[in-house]
Amino acid sequence: MNRLLGWFWGYITVLVTGEACERFMNLCGFYSRDVWDFQKNPKGLSVKVRVSEYKNLRHSAKRAGVHLHIESKHGFPFLLRRYRFRYGIFVGFLIFIVLLNVLCGRIWSVEIHGISSLNSLEVMTMLQSVGISEGVKKDAYDWATVRQKIMEQNPQISWMSFNPIGTVLFVDISETAKAPGILDHNVPCNLKATKDGVILSAKVYAGQPLVKPGDAVVKGDILVSGAVEYKNGCTVFRHASAEIVAQTKYHITFKIPLRQTVQCRTGQSQVRHVIRFFGMRIPMYLGSIKEQYETVPTSHDMQINHKTLPLGVDSTIFYYTSEKQVTLSEHQALSQAQKKLNEYKINELDDVVIKTITTNHTIDKQTLTFTADFLCEENICFEENMLIF
């Protein structure tokens, strides 16, 4: 600690020569406090002393009958004196202090928590619509008003809070839970078939069942009637409810042309960079690309101690492309058909239990025809309200 203070206030290294160096050391211990690092060398005694104590050191040297020679000067005051005519250093330091003071009052980064169905890009778009982004002043907004405005414009958000801590804005979000569908069980209805099929099982909770396992039905047939007839001849209209599982079939056909026009990379590419600084985007290029291309974007954010700074670089690789006529082999055409089949299963048969899939394909000079037959099991009920006059 003494050395640190000594460097800040400035200290000098003094060479002591004479016959009474030991007496000088005793007098230093009595009269001077900021003296340290006594070292014996061939020329005499070397000692370090703070600049403000040098006068007392001369008094001790006079009483001891020794001579003092300044060997070197150290510390901040001497460093400042050395660069006193270099005004750029002082101007730069002043600009740094001003910028630091200004930037500490702004938002450097935004951290979003609590989202599930929403993504960060959607939330950032919501914030930018009300003027919140990197680089804005923290005290320029009434956060309660901003929160209310965003929630009014976006009903999928039930609650949100803003917590600016330091230079980071923490956004906590609670999403609106989807309300379950409420059925009006007081409205009489029938259950009809959504598809052709063969009944496998029938669990009827309310209503009059009209089918049993093994029956074949077509789309639109009534499976469970809401009109229940009792033995005494009385008829009661109810809201029919049941789970009717049937064996259903699906057929799909894809035609894959063997002669196709595709975009191929030419082997040439170009990288363009954009600097992001407090929400501003500074392009590091001129002009635009007129050729056909594919892009591969990347983004790099500067971080210090795992904290994101409002400075980053967005890089985009532009791969030049050209149209090319290609002829697919049978294997390549089958791969495209299989990809379409997988997309069909995800989009159309997501809620269906697929038991078996039978595929077939034929090929001629121009087209590969791919067919698939699905044998499935599914609940084929849908409600249709009864019209009672």
Beta strands, then each sheet from edge to edge (+ up, - down):
strand 1: 11-17
strand 2: 35-41
strand 3: 44-50
strand 4: 67-74
strand 5: 109-113
strand 6: 157-165
strand 7: 168-175
strand 8: 189-193
strand 9: 197-206
strand 10: 208-209
strand 11: 216-217
strand 12: 222-225
strand 13: 227-229
strand 14: 235-237
strand 15: 241-257
strand 16: 259-277
strand 17: 280-283
strand 18: 293-304
strand 19: 307-327
strand 20: 353-363
strand 21: 367-379
strand 22: 381-385
sheet 1: 2+ 3- 1+ 4-
sheet 2: 5+ 7+ 6-
sheet 3: 10+ 12- 8+ 22-
sheet 4: 11+ 9- 15+ 21- 20+
sheet 5: 13+ 14-
sheet 6: 17+ 16- 19+ 18-
end
